[in-house]
Amino acid sequence: MFEYVMVLASIIIGLAITHLLQGVARLVQHPHRAPVYWVHLGWVLYMFLSAVFWWWWEFRLQSIQEWTLQLYLFVLGYAFLIYLGCALLFPADLEGYEDYRSYFYSRRAWFFGLQATWLSVDLADTLLKGTAYFVSFGLEYPIATISQIVLCIVAAITRNERFHAAFAVGMFLYLLYWSLRYFATVD
């Protein structure tokens, strides 16, 4: 049942990754069309890895024996949040914006609001994989996730470029640290 249920979620995540790759390809194809912004690209990399890792992390759902419509919709909704985060990073065009910096800051409330929602859903998703699984991460997981949610709320409100630069680098490094520490193999 797991394989059947994950087909549509996998397609959604695949579309999210495709959207990011197409956006990066446009940057390479037309480098002078709109100046890039390294903080924006940092979030592009973060979302790319998040989407790739999500596919890996969700393999743990194979242990669920009885799938309900609500659980199926939850997993699809989770994948949809990731897709929306990816889609917000590369608009169809930049008309009305000087560059990716101005676009990024104009959409920061949406992007970081989605991030905060996605992180909240991740807490529930981890719990769905079993209480023992959730507890296996210790207090670090809920404390780090709640801290990231709070920082996303701050990022949605502030336009401070130093904060955004530090936040992008910090989130990327923590994602790598967490993923390599806990998810190097699938059980």
Secondary structure, DSSP 8 states (H G I E B T S, - for coil): -HHHHHHHHHHHHHHHHHHHHHHHHHHHH-TTTS---HHHHHHHHHHHHHHHHHHHHGGGGGG-----HHHHHHHHHHHHHHHHHHHHHS-S--TT-SSHHHHHHHTHHHHHHHHHHHHHHHHHHHHHT-HHHHHTTTTHHHHHHHHHHHHHHHHHH---HHHHHHHHHHHHHHHHHHHHHH-SS--
